[in-house]
Amino acid sequence: MGVELREGLFSRAPRVLVLSAGLILEPYWDVWESSVHIMLWVLAIMSTFTAAQRLVLVWMKTRGEARNEK
């Protein structure tokens, strides 16, 4: 498509940080669920939100280009 996209709420660096935090906190986490499970849920939810956000951004960028071609 040729659309460069660097926007998005939850890019690679925050994903790595969340997963690392879950792995580091695992031995110290004394709650109903392990920290890795919680961090994986956070990762899944935020990654889904970011994918939807990027779909909207690509749609907006390509829609503008389609109007200019007409």
Secondary structure, 3 states (H helix, E strand, C coil): CCCCCCCCCCCHHHHHHHHHHHHHHHHHCCCCCCHHHHHHHHHHHHHHHHHHHHHHHHHHHHHHHHHHHC
